[in-house]
Amino acid sequence: MIEGIGRKSKESVENFGRFGRFTASSFNAMFKTCFHPKSYPLVFNQMNIIGVKSVPVVMATGAFVGMILAVQAYGQLASMGLEERLGVLINIAVVKELGPVLAAVMLAGRVGGALTAELGTMNVTEQIAAVESVGVSPIRYLVAPRVLACLLLTPLLIVYADLLGILGGFFVSVKQLGINAGAYWNYSAIGVELWDISTGIVKGIFFGGAIALISCYKGFTCREGAKGVGDACTEAFVGCFISILALNYVFAVALSAIYKTFWPLRPLI
């Protein structure tokens, strides 16, 4: 048992080291890609695949999150006579936490799985080795455009999710539950600050980087055969999901401390 634990620990440390080297190589390749205009078409193609084609599912996710929050929270606030404050609860929850996290989870499932399967298949069929054999860096040619696209477009997709979450919550609150529209927006404007929106967007940069790096790494290191590619996709999604939650916790603690340091008094609602 002790030998097994030691072996697993050693493998974990080795994998972490490999991932660290892979991440460093990826950022080095991204830096070079930014100053190499001939690589821009590769980035634009990945931006279309990763970003544009993900807009419908991300917007649907945001809309349903806002609508569900309105339905679930209305009863509690109405029992205290605070139903007009429903917009504050919905909008803060969407722009700070639920919008960024759920949008990132959807991207981990859609984009992360696709990246892992694509690169894993290329690895199994030795296409990555073929790229390297002609003197082209596979990290720069295959990984850097995908990571750059995720870094640039995940914050924008989170903005779409936030917007649809706010509109979805407004629709249910005003049209279905009968809350006054003017009061809904007035209290939301008082309670939601630019800081709240910015924190969600900043999280999106790190979420996008984690999704792209973990997925590409799992694709590059997957085992042989269809089972190896399938296992890599599963491991990539689990790794992305845990990373998103861990990063969200770290940002919640750090950004809360920063806010309390510089803006200790928040306006009362």
C-alpha positions in Angstrom: 0.0 0.0 0.0 2.8 2.4 0.9 4.6 1.5 -2.3 1.4 2.3 -4.3 0.9 5.6 -2.6 4.5 6.5 -3.2 4.3 5.6 -6.9 1.1 7.6 -7.3 2.6 10.6 -5.6 5.7 10.4 -7.8 3.5 10.2 -10.9 1.5 13.2 -9.8 4.6 15.3 -9.2 6.0 14.3 -12.6 2.7 15.1 -14.3 2.6 18.5 -12.6 6.1 19.2 -13.8 5.3 18.2 -17.3 2.2 20.5 -17.3 4.3 23.3 -15.9 6.8 23.0 -18.8 4.0 22.7 -21.3 2.4 25.9 -19.9 5.7 27.8 -20.1 6.2 26.6 -23.7 2.7 27.6 -24.6 3.1 31.2 -23.2 6.4 31.6 -24.9 4.8 30.5 -28.2 1.9 32.8 -27.7 4.2 35.7 -27.1 6.0 35.0 -30.4 2.6 34.5 -32.2 1.5 38.0 -31.2 4.4 39.5 -33.1 4.1 37.1 -36.1 1.3 38.3 -38.4 1.5 35.2 -40.6 0.1 33.3 -37.6 -3.0 35.5 -37.2 -5.2 33.4 -39.6 -4.7 30.4 -37.3 -5.8 32.5 -34.3 -8.8 33.9 -36.2 -9.9 30.4 -37.2 -9.8 29.2 -33.6 -11.6 32.4 -32.5 -14.4 31.4 -34.8 -14.5 27.8 -33.7 -14.1 28.5 -30.0 -15.9 31.8 -29.6 -18.5 32.5 -32.3 -19.9 28.9 -32.3 -20.1 28.9 -28.5 -22.3 32.1 -28.4 -25.7 30.3 -28.6 -25.1 27.8 -25.8 -23.5 30.4 -23.5 -26.3 32.8 -24.1 -28.9 30.1 -23.4 -27.1 29.2 -20.2 -27.1 32.8 -19.0 -30.7 33.4 -19.8 -31.9 30.3 -17.9 -29.7 31.1 -14.9 -31.4 34.5 -14.6 -34.8 33.1 -15.0 -34.3 30.3 -12.5 -32.9 32.8 -10.0 -36.0 35.0 -10.3 -38.4 32.1 -9.8 -36.5 30.7 -6.8 -35.7 34.0 -5.0 -39.1 35.7 -5.4 -40.9 33.8 -2.7 -38.3 34.5 0.0 -38.1 38.3 -0.8 -41.9 38.6 -1.2 -42.5 37.2 2.2 -40.4 40.1 3.6 -41.9 42.7 1.3 -38.7 43.1 -0.6 -39.7 41.7 -3.9 -38.7 45.0 -5.7 -35.1 44.2 -4.7 -35.1 41.0 -6.7 -33.1 42.6 -9.5 -30.2 43.3 -7.1 -30.0 39.7 -6.1 -30.3 38.4 -9.6 -27.9 40.8 -11.2 -25.1 40.5 -8.6 -25.3 36.8 -8.5 -25.2 36.6 -12.3 -22.4 39.1 -13.0 -20.1 38.1 -10.1 -20.5 34.3 -9.8 -23.0 32.3 -11.7 -22.5 33.9 -15.1 -18.7 33.5 -15.3 -18.6 30.1 -13.6 -21.4 28.5 -15.6 -20.3 30.0 -18.9 -16.8 28.6 -18.2 -18.2 25.2 -17.3 -20.2 25.1 -20.6 -17.0 26.1 -22.5 -15.1 23.4 -20.6 -17.6 20.9 -21.9 -18.0 22.1 -25.4 -14.6 23.7 -26.2 -12.4 21.7 -23.8 -13.7 18.4 -25.0 -13.3 19.3 -28.7 -9.7 20.5 -28.2 -8.7 17.4 -26.3 -10.4 15.1 -28.9 -8.9 16.9 -31.8 -5.3 17.1 -30.5 -5.6 13.6 -29.0 -6.6 12.2 -32.4 -3.7 14.0 -34.0 -1.3 12.6 -31.3 -2.6 9.0 -31.7 -2.3 9.2 -35.5 1.2 10.8 -35.2 0.2 14.0 -37.0 1.8 16.0 -34.2 5.1 14.1 -34.8 4.7 14.8 -38.5 4.4 18.6 -37.8 7.5 18.4 -35.6 9.4 16.4 -38.3 9.2 19.3 -40.8 10.7 21.7 -38.4 7.5 23.4 -37.1 6.9 23.7 -33.4 3.6 21.9 -32.6 3.2 24.0 -29.5 3.3 27.2 -31.6 1.3 25.8 -34.5 -1.4 23.9 -32.6 -1.5 25.1 -29.0 -0.7 28.9 -29.1 -3.7 29.8 -31.4 -6.1 27.8 -29.3 -5.0 29.3 -26.0 -4.9 32.8 -27.4 -8.5 32.4 -28.7 -9.7 31.2 -25.3 -7.9 34.0 -23.5 -9.4 36.6 -25.7 -12.9 35.4 -26.2 -13.9 33.8 -22.8 -14.4 37.2 -21.2 -16.6 38.3 -24.1 -18.6 35.1 -23.9 -19.1 35.8 -20.1 -20.4 39.3 -21.0 -23.0 37.7 -23.3 -23.9 35.2 -20.5 -24.3 38.1 -18.0 -26.4 40.1 -20.4 -28.8 37.3 -21.1 -28.9 36.4 -17.4 -30.0 40.0 -16.6 -32.6 40.1 -19.4 -33.9 36.6 -18.4 -34.3 37.6 -14.8 -36.0 40.9 -15.9 -38.4 39.1 -18.1 -39.5 36.6 -15.4 -39.6 39.3 -12.7 -41.5 41.9 -14.6 -43.6 40.0 -17.1 -44.4 36.8 -15.0 -44.1 37.9 -11.4 -45.4 41.5 -11.8 -42.6 43.5 -10.3 -42.4 47.1 -11.2 -39.9 47.6 -14.0 -38.7 51.0 -12.8 -38.0 49.8 -9.3 -36.3 46.6 -10.7 -33.8 48.6 -12.6 -33.3 51.4 -10.0 -32.4 49.0 -7.2 -30.2 47.1 -9.6 -28.3 50.2 -10.6 -27.8 51.1 -6.9 -26.6 47.6 -5.9 -24.5 46.5 -8.9 -21.2 48.3 -9.3 -18.7 48.4 -12.1 -16.4 46.4 -9.7 -18.9 43.5 -9.7 -19.0 43.3 -13.5 -15.2 43.7 -13.8 -14.5 40.8 -11.4 -16.5 38.4 -13.5 -14.7 39.5 -16.7 -11.2 39.2 -15.1 -12.1 35.7 -13.9 -13.0 34.8 -17.5 -9.4 35.4 -18.6 -8.1 32.9 -16.2 -10.9 30.5 -16.8 -10.3 30.6 -20.5 -6.5 30.0 -20.0 -7.1 27.1 -17.7 -9.6 25.4 -20.1 -7.3 25.8 -23.1 -4.1 24.7 -21.4 -5.5 21.7 -19.6 -7.4 20.5 -22.7 -4.4 20.9 -25.0 -2.1 19.2 -22.5 -4.4 16.2 -22.2 -4.6 16.0 -25.9 -0.9 16.1 -26.3 -0.3 13.4 -23.7 -3.2 11.0 -24.3 -2.6 7.3 -24.5 -2.9 5.3 -27.7 -6.2 4.2 -29.2 -9.8 5.4 -29.0 -10.0 4.6 -25.3 -7.0 6.8 -24.7 -8.6 9.7 -26.4 -11.9 9.2 -24.6 -10.1 9.0 -21.2 -8.2 12.2 -22.1 -11.5 14.0 -22.8 -13.0 12.9 -19.5 -9.8 13.9 -17.6 -9.7 17.2 -19.3 -13.3 18.1 -18.4 -12.8 17.1 -14.8 -9.6 19.0 -14.6 -11.1 22.1 -16.1 -14.1 21.9 -13.9 -12.1 21.6 -10.7 -9.7 24.4 -11.9 -12.6 26.7 -12.5 -14.0 26.1 -9.0 -10.6 26.5 -7.4 -9.8 29.7 -9.3 -13.2 31.1 -8.5 -12.6 30.5 -4.8 -9.2 32.1 -4.9 -10.5 35.2 -6.8 -13.5 35.4 -4.4 -11.1 35.7 -1.4 -8.5 37.9 -3.0 -11.0 40.3 -4.7 -13.1 40.6 -1.6 -10.0 41.6 0.4 -9.0 44.1 -2.2 -12.5 45.6 -2.3 -12.7 45.9 1.5 -9.3 47.6 1.5 -10.0 50.3 -1.0 -13.8 50.6 -0.8 -14.7 49.7 2.8 -18.2 51.1 2.7 -20.7 49.7 0.2 -23.9 51.7 -0.4 -26.9 50.3 1.5 -29.8 49.0 -0.6 
